Amino acid sequence: MATLTGTTLGGLTWEPNFVQEIDQHKCIGCGRCFKVCGRNVLALRAMNDEGEFVEDEDDDEIERKVMTIANPQYCIGCQACSRICPKNCYTHAALAV
């Protein structure tokens, strides 16, 4: 099976690995990944103590915030998010073509 590859400015072959999943049990909501992603792929969302997302951020039921993949179609496969993550929450995969 072939995978999508690119070429760096120096002419080297590069294989992007696109974000697939964030382990929300490990995520501490620090926002480091959000800051390094310049593509608007990620979003920080509030959760209650039952692990359900809370839409109203002023709600008293908020237990913690976790990072989510809001726009996976914008990911360029650079893996900056996983390299900065202190909890190793990310799963990435190459794109099969």
Phi, psi and chi 1 to 4 in degrees:
 res  aa     phi    psi   chi1   chi2   chi3   chi4
   1 MET       -  132.0  177.5 -176.4  -52.6      -
   2 ALA   -84.8  150.5      -      -      -      -
   3 THR  -122.6  156.0   57.9      -      -      -
   4 LEU   -66.4  131.0  177.0   69.6      -      -
   5 THR  -130.8  158.6   59.1      -      -      -
   6 GLY  -131.4 -177.9      -      -      -      -
   7 THR  -126.9  133.4  -54.6      -      -      -
   8 THR   -77.5  170.7   66.9      -      -      -
   9 LEU   -58.0  -31.8 -174.6   59.7      -      -
  10 GLY   -83.5    3.1      -      -      -      -
  11 GLY    87.3    7.9      -      -      -      -
  12 LEU   -84.6  148.1  -57.9  173.0      -      -
  13 THR   -77.2  137.3  -59.0      -      -      -
  14 TRP  -133.6  134.4  172.8   67.4      -      -
  15 GLU  -110.5  108.0 -176.5  176.2  -63.3      -
  16 PRO   -68.9  144.8   22.1  -28.1      -      -
  17 ASN  -122.5  116.0  -76.2  -72.6      -      -
  18 PHE   -89.5  145.7  -59.0   94.1      -      -
  19 VAL   -63.5  133.1   65.6      -      -      -
  20 GLN  -114.5  -39.6  -59.4  -65.2  -55.6      -
  21 GLU  -158.1  151.8 -175.0  177.9    6.5      -
  22 ILE  -122.7  125.4  -59.4  172.0      -      -
  23 ASP   -75.5  102.6 -174.0  -22.0      -      -
  24 GLN   -74.2  -12.6  -66.2  171.0  -16.4      -
  25 HIS   -76.7  -30.2  -66.4   97.8      -      -
  26 LYS   -87.0  -30.2  -71.0 -178.6  175.6 -179.2
  27 CYS   -61.7  132.3 -179.1      -      -      -
  28 ILE  -104.7    2.0   58.9  173.7      -      -
  29 GLY    68.6   30.2      -      -      -      -
  30 CYS   -71.2  -25.8   66.6      -      -      -
  31 GLY    85.4    2.9      -      -      -      -
  32 ARG   -60.7  -42.1  -67.5  176.0 -174.4  164.9
  33 CYS   -65.6  -38.5   53.7      -      -      -
  34 PHE   -60.9  -40.2 -177.7   80.8      -      -
  35 LYS   -68.6  -33.8  -68.6  176.9 -176.1  175.8
  36 VAL   -86.0  -16.6  -60.6      -      -      -
  37 CYS   -86.1  113.2  179.7      -      -      -
  38 GLY   -93.5   13.0      -      -      -      -
  39 ARG  -111.6    4.1  -54.6  -68.8  -58.0  173.0
  40 ASN    62.7   37.5 -163.9   30.9      -      -
  41 VAL   -83.0  -34.6  174.3      -      -      -
  42 LEU  -105.6  158.1  -54.0  171.8      -      -
  43 ALA  -148.2  140.2      -      -      -      -
  44 LEU   -89.4  126.5 -164.6   60.3      -      -
  45 ARG  -127.0  148.0  -67.2 -168.3   59.7 -163.4
  46 ALA   -83.9  144.3      -      -      -      -
  47 MET  -127.8  150.0  -69.2 -176.4  107.7      -
  48 ASN   -90.5 -178.9   62.7   19.6      -      -
  49 ASP   -70.0  -10.5   58.1   -6.5      -      -
  50 GLU   -94.0    1.4  -64.2  167.6    1.5      -
  51 GLY    82.7   16.4      -      -      -      -
  52 GLU  -100.1  145.3  -60.7  166.6  -22.3      -
  53 PHE   -71.1  140.9  -72.2  112.1      -      -
  54 VAL  -111.5  122.8  176.9      -      -      -
  55 GLU   -78.5  -36.3  -63.0  -55.6  -38.6      -
  56 ASP   -87.8  105.5 -178.5    8.6      -      -
  57 GLU   -70.0  -10.8  -60.6 -125.9   -8.2      -
  58 ASP   -91.0   -1.1  -65.8  -32.0      -      -
  59 ASP   -65.6  140.8 -164.0  -20.1      -      -
  60 ASP   -73.3  -12.6  -69.6  -23.3      -      -
  61 GLU   -79.0   -4.2  -66.7 -176.5   19.3      -
  62 ILE   -67.5  123.0  -66.0  175.8      -      -
  63 GLU   -94.6  -43.4  176.2   71.9   21.1      -
  64 ARG  -163.8  173.7   65.6 -168.7 -174.1  107.9
  65 LYS  -119.2  145.4  -69.4 -171.3  175.3 -176.5
  66 VAL  -134.7  156.9  -64.7      -      -      -
  67 MET   -82.1  143.2 -160.5   56.4   63.1      -
  68 THR  -131.3  162.6   60.0      -      -      -
  69 ILE   -93.2  101.4  -55.8  167.4      -      -
  70 ALA   -85.2  -38.5      -      -      -      -
  71 ASN  -135.7   74.2  -60.8  -61.2      -      -
  72 PRO   -61.3  -24.4   21.9  -31.1      -      -
  73 GLN   -67.1  -15.8   68.8  -85.7   19.5      -
  74 TYR   -90.8   -9.1  -62.0  152.6      -      -
  75 CYS   -65.3  133.9 -178.7      -      -      -
  76 ILE  -104.8    0.9   60.0  171.1      -      -
  77 GLY    81.5   22.4      -      -      -      -
  78 CYS   -78.7  -21.7   67.9      -      -      -
  79 GLN    65.1   20.3  -61.8  179.3   37.7      -
  80 ALA   -60.1  -35.9      -      -      -      -
  81 CYS   -60.2  -44.7   52.6      -      -      -
  82 SER   -74.9  -30.0   64.0      -      -      -
  83 ARG   -69.1  -30.7  -73.9 -165.6  -61.4  -86.8
  84 ILE   -90.1  -16.2 -162.5   77.5      -      -
  85 CYS   -68.4  120.5 -179.3      -      -      -
  86 PRO   -75.6  -12.3   28.8  -34.4      -      -
  87 LYS  -111.5    3.9  -64.3  -64.7 -177.5  176.8
  88 ASN    55.0   53.2 -164.5   25.1      -      -
  89 CYS   -87.4  -14.8  -63.8      -      -      -
  90 TYR   -94.5  146.5  -76.5   84.2      -      -
  91 THR  -122.7  130.1  -58.0      -      -      -
  92 HIS  -124.5  159.3  -71.9   79.4      -      -
  93 ALA  -150.8  150.6      -      -      -      -
  94 ALA   -73.1  156.7      -      -      -      -
  95 LEU   -93.0  117.1 -179.2   64.2      -      -
  96 ALA   -79.7  132.4      -      -      -      -
  97 VAL  -118.9      -  -70.5      -      -      -
